[in-house]
Amino acid sequence: MSEAKEIEAVVHLYVEGMTFANEAAMRKAFHPRAAIVGNYDGALEWLSRDEFIKAVAEEGGAEPGTQPYMDIQIIDIAGDAANVKVVDEFAGARFTDYLSLLKVDGRWAIIHKVYYLQGQARPS
């Protein structure tokens, strides 16, 4: 499998894990020390992987049979580092996610996620 396909598989795992509140999928997609950062409802949100997974679980997953929305717009790879821009939806909101991935022990993992919640006012 090509590097780009392996990265796409991790992004799919992340989006589907988030959509259906699948903790195991999200743990597999994210490095244990990953950070999830963005402005949410006018405040800076800076979460660890486990805090993010807990927040997703508290929100709850989509109904079975739901088709997750995911539009991978950019994959940029340099050796064992990559960046992905993906537009996705969670809990009725649309996000633009910038994912930094690193190949660790032969497997791609998301090490950092910066997100933009579309439609919210931008901070000043």
Summary of the structure (lengths in Angstrom):
residues: 124
radius of gyration: 13.8
end to end distance: 43.8
largest distance: 43.8
contacts: 349
relative contact order: 0.22
helix: 28%
strand: 48%
